[in-house]
């Protein structure tokens, strides 16, 4: 079974590769852009998850 994290990493990998090949010509520029995009997406996803952690995941409980 795939976890959300693995799916996020696979998605970030595919999108980063696509835009790297599309936007840059030299190998050095491609590697730099790939790392920026990949780490930005994975790091941004983890940061967003960390910021949302304190909030409840489900609907509020019944009020007595």
C-alpha positions as CSV (number, residue, x, y, z in Angstrom):
1,X,0.0,0.0,0.0
2,X,1.3,3.4,-0.9
3,X,1.5,6.2,1.6
4,X,0.6,9.8,1.0
5,X,4.3,10.7,1.4
6,X,5.4,8.3,-1.3
7,X,2.8,9.5,-3.7
8,X,3.8,13.1,-3.0
9,X,7.4,12.3,-3.7
10,X,6.6,10.4,-7.0
11,X,4.4,13.3,-8.1
12,X,7.1,15.9,-7.3
13,X,9.7,13.8,-9.1
14,X,7.6,13.6,-12.3
15,X,6.6,17.2,-12.3
16,X,10.1,18.4,-11.6
17,X,11.5,16.2,-14.4
18,X,9.0,17.4,-16.9
19,X,9.5,21.1,-16.2
20,X,13.3,20.7,-16.0
21,X,13.4,19.2,-19.5
22,X,10.9,21.7,-20.8
23,X,12.5,24.9,-19.5
24,X,16.3,24.4,-19.4
25,X,18.9,23.3,-22.0
26,X,22.2,22.9,-20.3
27,X,22.8,19.9,-17.9
28,X,23.9,22.2,-15.0
29,X,20.9,24.4,-15.3
30,X,18.6,21.3,-15.5
31,X,20.1,19.8,-12.3
32,X,19.8,23.0,-10.4
33,X,16.2,23.6,-11.5
34,X,15.2,20.0,-10.8
35,X,16.6,20.2,-7.2
36,X,14.9,23.5,-6.6
37,X,11.5,22.3,-7.9
38,X,11.7,18.9,-6.2
39,X,12.9,20.0,-2.8
40,X,10.5,23.0,-2.9
41,X,7.5,20.7,-3.6
42,X,8.4,18.0,-1.0
43,X,9.6,20.6,1.6
44,X,6.5,22.7,1.0
45,X,4.2,19.7,1.4
46,X,5.9,18.7,4.6
47,X,5.8,22.3,5.9
48,X,2.1,22.6,5.1
49,X,1.5,19.2,6.9
50,X,3.4,20.4,9.9
51,X,1.4,23.7,10.0
52,X,-1.9,21.8,9.8
53,X,-1.0,19.2,12.4
54,X,-2.5,21.1,15.4
55,X,-5.9,21.4,13.8
56,X,-8.5,18.6,14.2
57,X,-8.9,16.3,11.3
58,X,-12.6,15.6,11.5
59,X,-15.8,17.4,12.2
60,X,-16.3,18.9,15.6
61,X,-17.8,16.7,18.2
62,X,-21.4,17.1,19.5
63,X,-22.1,19.9,21.9
64,X,-23.8,18.8,25.1
